[in-house]
Amino acid sequence: AIAKADGAFGKKDYSTAKAGYNEALGIKSSETYPKQKLAEIDKLIADEANASKQKEIDDKYKAAIAKADGAFGKKDYTIAKSGYNEASGIKPTETYPKTKLAEIDKLLADAGKQKEIDDKYKVAIAKADGAFDKKDYSTAKSGYTEASGIKPSEAYPKQKLAEIDKLT
């Protein structure tokens, strides 16, 4: 029974090896060798199961990161956030998805601030252009000055202010 079990163990045929060691224990229940080999087989099987489970976790994590990175590259931040959140749920101790989520939050916050600036600028320009068309140069000048303060790098309000200075 031990010879059969050892032969199967050497071939990694653990179910046959276990049967052989159990058979040997049935013959001589006080022997420690079959008990040691059974414990070793149980550990090997558990290690293989853990390795398989870890590979499955790693594969799911890599797939979630790949999806998120692809969406991030396309600036599809909703899908990217979903992917990074999924990856973070799979491997909570990984810092990469948390870093990318923080980066997306900052980009979205900056985009929100930029939209607010753009909207204020457009309102000031519209007010100034309307006044300019009505030849209300003091209101127009005020509007272009406000727009220039909102977006100092824009040339349009400066050009219009220079134009008003020539007209008045």
Summary of the structure (lengths in Angstrom):
residues: 168
radius of gyration: 36.1
end to end distance: 111.8
largest distance: 115.5
contacts: 471
relative contact order: 0.06
helix: 85%
strand: 0%
